[in-house]
Every structure is written in structure tokens, then in C-alpha cells.
Amino acid sequence: MPGRSLSPPRRHACLLIAVCVALIAAARCGDSSPASTISQARRLREAGRPAEAATLLTDLVRRVPRDFTAHYELAQAWHAAGKEEDALTEVASAIEISPASPDARLLRADVLATLGRDDEALSELRQVVTANPSRAGVHRRMGIIHAKAGRTEQSVNQFEKELAVNPKDADTLTELGVFFFQAGKVQEAAERLERAVSLSPGSARALRFLGEARIKQSRYQEGLDLQTRALDADPKNVQLVVNHAAALESYGDPHDAEAVLKAALDRGLEDERIYIQLGKHYRGRLRFDEAMATLERAIEIVPGNGEAHFELGKTYRSQGKYDEALKEFREASRLAPSDPYAYYYIGSIIATRGQLREAVTLFRRSLELDPLNPKAHYALAQALQKTGRREEAERELAMHADLLKRLREIRHEGVATAD
């Protein structure tokens, strides 16, 4: 009834409800505070959901436009999401708010390096190292940029400076090992990568390249075991899958290679590189129908993949289907004009059909791109002989013989054979 006071129990209940409502409101306010939003965004980014983190942080920087951390975290989220131009904009805002921040300058250097703007990235890194010569990670970043540009001395110098700052930096040891491996210095690579793996046993990159170094050292089983560990550490890495399967095909059990590739597909790694490797495996086992179906699937995924067309051409050629092979090799050549081997195979097919002048042109083009292919030298010599150009043919035969001798001496290591 109007004007009637509430009984004590009902007053207590209403009071309790009011307190709960106030607490919920307070909690909601806390949840949307800058600190809690940033923490939530970090968790999303670290969980592999950077785009969601960026959405949260974009709203936050609208509410607190002069907050350094909000801009910095948003830049990190965009960088992790592969949106480098957006990352560059946000990190510039962070530096404008706090010009002396080394973290922001390091992030800007990383973004610039990803964009291929290496000179600008190096400029940022030099500013950081000038302010703090012992800052961890700076020299390693500089070393990676120099290595990418082929500046050997500068790269090694920066990696060694990083190790002087932190001798147990597994990342730097890994990058130095990778650099030596790619430069053909296998023993030096193995020494650095061994130390990196001892310091960071779960590093997929260190395990992968140590495995490849061991295979180069003819320590095949050890290399395969290391590749297995790398794949266990990073099961979604398609290149690891393909490399390991190729190594198993050559140095282990081809059945294991097939199992690795099929397991990757079962895990949802629907990538044309896996189908291409599986197609090559099937062709090597003379399972041509499966090879063609698998390579056609690779082409469905990425129609412009020249390698898939090339491997399909080789599969047709293995069955004596030269018209189909020629069509695929021509498409591969169109899609990847810097690949020497499509020219070689096109030349080989049309030479058998009497189109010798065109074949000579194709063989020469192939050798311009890969002078160390003995098969192309031999094929060119045959075509030249048939057109009456004996002196040129003899020179090519001499080149062919010399290359075969060198191949035997170095056990086929590092030289293309067009197989």
C-alpha cells in the first residue's frame, strides 16, 4: 500500500540487491580500464589472435589518445597480424608520445625490416645501440639485416657483438649458425647450432638447421631425428614438413615420408607445397594416377604455382605423354621464367621432334640461369652436332665431362642436376 514502509527483511534484501548492482557496475568499469584492456589484448596476441587484440586496442586509443602503452601494444598487434603499415602508424604515435623509448624504436625497426626498408631499420637500431650499447637483441637484428643483404663481414660482426653482450643468447647463436649454413660453412654452422639447441632445446629453427647441417655432414639419422624434433616443436610449419619429408625420401624411409605428409594434411595444413612434395613421392613410387591427382590439387589451391605445373609435366613425361608434358612445362616456364629446368625439358621434347634451332635456344637459356647443369650441356651438344656446329658441340661436351668430374668429387653436393 502507498506510504507503507518496508519490513526489515525486505529492506535488507533491497539493500543487498543495490550493493550487488554497484559491485557489478564497478567490476564492469574495471574490466574496461586501460590496464585491463591492454592485459586482455596481450593475452589474445600471445594466443595467436592478434587481429582481435587490435580491435580492442583500436577502441582504447580512441578513448586514451595520449597513452603510450596503448599505441605501442596496438602496433605490436598489427605487426603480429601482418598489417605492417598500420603497425608503422601506431608505433610512430608511440614514439611521438615517448621519443626516448628504446622498445618503440626496436619495434619500428622490426616493422621497417619486414617492409624491406632495411636502411631505415638500421638507422633506428643504431640510435638504440648508441644510447645503450649493451641492449640485448639490437646487434642480432642488425646482423640479420646485413645477412639478408649478403654483407658477410658486417653480419658476422654484429652477431659476435650480440654474443659478447649475451653469450647464452640462443637466438643469436641460431641466426649465426643459419648464416654459416647458407654460406656453405657447415662445420661452423653446426658448432653454433649445437650450442643454440643446448640452450634452447625446443627451438624449432635451431633444430631444423642443425638437422640439415648433420645431413650435410652425412650424419643422416641424427639429422632426421633433429628434424623430427623440430616438427614436434612447430607442427604447423609447412616448410618443416616438406623439408623433413624430402629428407626422409632421400636418406630415410619413403614410407615415412608419405606418412609425414599425410599426417600434415590430416592436421589441416592444406598447402600446395605439401601436395607438390606428395606428388613427387607418388611419381617416385610409379603411382602416376595418385601423383597427377595430387599435383592437380596443388594447382587448384594456387593456380599460379609454376612448380606444381613443372612437377605435373615431369609426371606426364615419365609416362611418355609428351604432348601433355610439353603443355605443363610451357605453363611452368610462363609462371616462373627464371626457373632453368622448364626450358631444359621443353628443349628436350621438341629436339626429338626435329625442332633443333628452338631447342638450342632453350638449352642456352637454361644454362644462362644454371651453368652447372651437366644434362643441359650434353643436350645442347647433341642439338649442335645435329645442326652441323661441331666445334661448339665439342666445347659443350667438354663442359659436360668437367661438370660430371666435379660432381663426383663433391658427391653431388650443392650442384643442380635437373633430376
Summary of the structure (lengths in Angstrom):
residues: 419
radius of gyration: 29.9
end to end distance: 97.4
largest distance: 121.3
contacts: 1357
relative contact order: 0.03
helix: 77%
strand: 0%
